[in-house]
Amino acid sequence: MVSPRPFIALALFAVLLLGAVGCSKKPPVVRQVTVAVLNGTMAPGAGETRKSIAGYWLSARDRYDNGEAGVAAAEALAREFAKAPGVSVFSRTDLRAYMAQKERLLARAYPDLTPEQRLDVLESQSPVDYGRSLNVDYVLATEIAQSRTIHHMAFDWWSSRVELEISLWDVGKERVVWAWEGEDTDMFRSQVGVMEDLAEKACKEAVKYDVFRVLEGYGDTGLPPGSP
């Protein structure tokens, strides 16, 4: 008599394989779109990199707030959304070159502006304007409310927390067509690791509701509650 164990193991493997497909598991696509992922902006009060120590003895802990988290978040989102069916992510390398050129033009035209002021000017430009200049269909913009790592000094363990909000701009419609908020705290993970987890969740949600309108048989309805 043949043991059923090999067949059970094979079935379990098939289930795990289907579950691992993640963001790319969806019906065939009917069109391709291009998305530019801008560097994330920092919410008021979160844009300064700070290191501080709080507590005493067993409760002593140091805290690191990352004021430059917007770039790391954009990189994580770009990597994840590049896996979505029908979505091509505009090269982050080309985007950095484009933004550097715009900053040089600003420095030439307004030599009195500091680097921080030039960055403020670039971040204040509408995502739709960036989308037109880059000739893409969508622009993904992110605001970081918090990106923090806390290290408990007495017991030598740490945790990272990230809070962010994502907005997807349709360049042709000139408006936000999808928004998503996420937050996560994880022990013994870096801020980048937590950002990657949030990026995966956001991408799965975007694919689930076909916010890019690329999947076969999907109409113009079905967005989650609260979407514009």
N, C-alpha and C positions, 0 to 999 in steps of 0.2 A: 504493500500500500504506500502510495506517495504521500509524503508529509505535506500538509498545507502551509507550513511556515514560509517556504520561499515565495509562494503566491501572495501571502499576507504582506510580506516585506516589500514585494514589488508594488502592490497596491498603495501601501503607505508612501513609498518613494514617489509614485505618480502624483499623489495628493500634494506632497511637499513641493514637488516641482511646479505644479500649477500655481500654488500659493506664492512661490518665489518670483513669479513673473512680474508682479507689482505694477508699476506705472505703465508698462508697455502692453499689458493684457487688455485688449479691446478689439472690437470688430474692425474690418478693413476700412481704410480711410478713403475719402472721395476727393480730398484736395490737400495740398501742402501749404503751410503758412510759416512765416519767419517771425521770430520773436527776439527783441533786444532786451537784455536784462541789465538795467542800470544799477550802478552802485547804490546800496541802500543809504538813506539819510538817517541821521540820528534825531530822535525826538528831543524837544527842549529839556535840558537838564541831563541828557544822556550822552552828549557829544564830547565830553571831556574824559580823557584817560586818567584814572585816579587809582592810587594804591593807598590803603588805610588799614589800621589795626584797631580792633575793638575788643572789649572784654579783658578779663584777668584770669590768670591761673588756668584752670581746666576749661574755662569758657573762652580763652583767648583765640582769636581768629584774625587772619588778614584777608582783605577783600580787594579784588582787582576788577575795576570797571573799565571795559574796553571801548574807548571813544572812536576807534577805527573799525568797529565791527561791521559796518556797512559793506565793505569790500568783501570780507569773508562770506557774508550772507549771500551776496550776489554770485560769488563763485559757486557756492553750494547749490543755489537755485538753478544756475545755468547748467551745471552738470546733471542735475536731476531732470529738468524739463527737456533736456536734449534726448532723453529716453522716451518721451511721450510720443505716441503715434501721430504722424502728420506734422510734427513740429520740428523746425530747424532753428537752432539758437544762433543768433548773430555772433560772430567770433568775438570773444572777450578781449583778445589781443588787439584786433582791429578797433574795437570800441575804446580801449585805453589810448591807442594812437590818435583816434579822433578827438577824444577829450583833451589830450595833451596839446593838440594843435589849436583847439579853441582857447585853451588857457594862454597859450603863447600870443594869440591874436588879442586877447583881452589885456595882457601885460603890455603889449605894444601900443594899444589904443588908450589904455588908462594906466600909465606907469606909477601913479600914486597909490593904486590898490595893493593891499598886502595879499600874500598867497591865500590867507583865510577868506578875505573879501572876494577874491576871484572865485574861490570854491563856492561861496554863497551865491554868487551870480549864476554860476553854472547849474547849481542845484535848484535855483528858482525858475529855471526854464521849464516850460511845459513838456511833459513826456510826449505829447502829440507832436510838438515841434522836433524833438529828437527823432521820433519815428519817421517823420517825413524826410528829414535830412539823411537818415540811414536807409531809407527805402524799405522799411519793414512793415509787416501787417499789424503787429502788436508790440507793446512795450510793457515790461514787467517792472513795476516800481515797488520799493520796499521801505518802510520806516521801522527803525529799531527803537523800541521803547526801553529795552534793558538787555545788556549782555555782560554778565557778572560771574566771576568765580570766587567762591569763598573757601578758604583753607583753614581747617581747625587745627591749630598748632599743637595742642597737647596730644591728640590722638592721630595726627598726621593723615587725615582724610579730607577730601574736598568734594565740592559739588559745583556745577555750573548751571546757570539759568539764562534763558534767552526768551524775550518777548518781542514779537514782530507783527507787522501788518502788511499784507501784500495787496497791491492793486494792479489789475490787468487793464491796460488802456487799448481800446480799438482805435487805431490811427484813422481809419476811414470814417468811423462814426464820431470821432473826437470826444469820446467819453469813456468812463470806466464801465466795463461790462461784467467784471467779476472781482470780488474782494474776499480775502481770507485772513483771519487772525489766528495766530498760534502762539502758544507758550509751553515751555517744557523745562523741567529741572531734572538733572540726572547726576547721581553720585559717580565719582571717579571718571567723569567724562570732561573733555575740554569743551570750550565754547563752540569750536568748529564742529565737534562731534554732535552737539545738541542741534546746531544749525542744520547739519546734514539730515538729522531725524525729522526736523520740521519741514525741510525742503521736500523730503519724500512724502510726508503726509499731505502737503499742499499739492504736489503733483498728482497724487492719486485722486484727490478731490477734484482737481481740474479735469482730469481724464474722465472720471466718473460722470460728470455733468457735461462733458464735451464743450467746455467754455470756448474752445477755439473753432468750433463748428467744422470739424474735419472728418467725423465718423459717418459711416454709411447708415442711412435710414434714420438719422437724427434730425429733428425739426428745429424750430426756432424757440422752443419752450423747454422747460425742464430744469432751469437753473435752481439752485438751492434757495430757500427763503432768505430774504435780505439782500440778494444780489440786485444790482441796479438794472 
